[in-house]
Amino acid sequence: MHPRPPRRIGANIIIPFLLIAVVFGGLFWQKYQATRIMPTVPPCKQETEVKTVVLFFANSQNRLDREARELDNCGSKETCLRSLVDALISGPISELDRILPDRTELLKASITGDTAVLDFSSDFKNDLPSGSAAEMNAIYSLVDTICTNMPEVKQVKIQIDGNPKSRLRHLDLRDTIRPDYSLVAPS
């Protein structure tokens, strides 16, 4: 008996196998490339974007110091004004010290021209720590925070219970107050 010669694989098997391998290889290559390419469509904007603001609180040397905070974007200037003051009332999230009494209630916040008008309840005046330094820090914490984050505001008028001629124990609040960054600790 003659030994059988080895069988050769015919072209009718190799060609379809190669075609299938090329097709699947191309599909896998496309899938791989698609996962590596960043989409060119910009992401949708969310309606509630946040903005970073600068708030002024007291540090351990009884000076004002900056704290960055993210707040929701606001629709109107008055809403922005109110959210800034509410953030100051809520206190710092860092090692800085609270500067406004926690029972402080903002009754009204408005902007007229370049002046922000804040009307606080009497708890603001009654609960402030005694001393002119504490009063100055509280007032300039408000004024510096508002004027830093709202460039259209150049001065702030502070009232207690709607009285435009309000006074604290040591400070007269009858006039508008411009920002004063000399109380801020150097960075």
Secondary structure, 3 states (H helix, E strand, C coil): CCCCCCCCCCHHHHHHHHHHHHHHHHHHHHHHHHHHCCCCCCCCCCCCCEEEEEEEEECCCCCEEEEEEEEECCCCHHHHHHHHHHHHHHCCCCCCECCCCCCCCEEEEEEECCEEEEEECHHHHHHCCCCHHHHHHHHHHHHHHHHHHCCCCCEEEEEECCECCCECCCCECCCCECCCHHHECCC
